[in-house]
Amino acid sequence: MCNTPPIGARWRVSSRSNGTACVEVADAETAILVRDTKNRRQEVLSFSFAAWSDFIKTVQAESIILK
């Protein structure tokens, strides 16, 4: 976790969120950052690029199984 995200981080939500996103994601120099959309003042989670990639692959594989 990091207490203060980098200044100028470009936060984004999924294009599939339909305005009901719960988290926002930003790319940093050394990690992927994740924060709560509803409480942006809380701490930010930080994931290595490898861990984030593994997470995305798992989500994509699970969504294929659930279809």
C-alpha positions in Angstrom: 0.0 0.0 0.0 1.1 3.5 -0.5 -0.4 6.5 1.3 -0.1 9.1 -1.4 -0.4 8.2 -5.1 2.0 9.9 -7.5 1.0 13.4 -8.5 -0.5 13.4 -12.0 -1.5 9.7 -12.0 -4.1 9.1 -14.6 -6.9 7.1 -13.0 -9.3 5.1 -15.1 -12.3 2.9 -14.6 -13.4 0.0 -16.8 -15.4 0.9 -19.9 -17.8 -1.8 -18.8 -18.6 -0.2 -15.4 -21.7 1.7 -16.6 -20.9 4.4 -14.1 -21.1 2.1 -11.1 -17.3 1.4 -10.8 -16.0 0.5 -7.4 -12.3 0.9 -8.1 -10.0 3.0 -10.3 -6.7 1.9 -11.7 -3.6 4.0 -12.6 -0.2 3.1 -14.1 2.8 4.3 -12.2 6.5 4.0 -13.0 7.0 0.8 -11.1 3.5 -0.6 -10.3 -0.2 -0.6 -11.0 -2.2 1.4 -8.4 -5.8 0.7 -7.3 -8.1 2.9 -5.2 -11.7 3.0 -4.0 -13.7 5.2 -6.3 -16.0 6.2 -3.4 -13.2 7.1 -1.0 -10.3 8.5 -2.9 -8.6 9.7 0.3 -7.9 6.2 1.6 -4.6 4.4 1.0 -3.9 3.1 -2.5 -3.1 -0.5 -3.2 0.1 -1.1 -5.3 0.7 -4.2 -7.4 3.8 -5.2 -9.4 3.3 -5.4 -13.1 3.7 -9.2 -12.9 1.1 -9.6 -10.2 -1.4 -7.4 -12.0 -0.9 -9.3 -15.3 -1.5 -12.6 -13.4 -4.7 -11.1 -11.9 -6.0 -9.9 -15.3 -5.3 -13.3 -16.9 -7.1 -15.1 -14.1 -10.2 -12.8 -14.3 -10.3 -13.3 -18.1 -10.0 -17.1 -17.8 -12.8 -17.1 -15.1 -15.1 -14.9 -17.2 -14.7 -17.4 -20.1 -15.6 -20.3 -17.8 -18.7 -18.5 -16.5 -20.1 -17.7 -19.9 
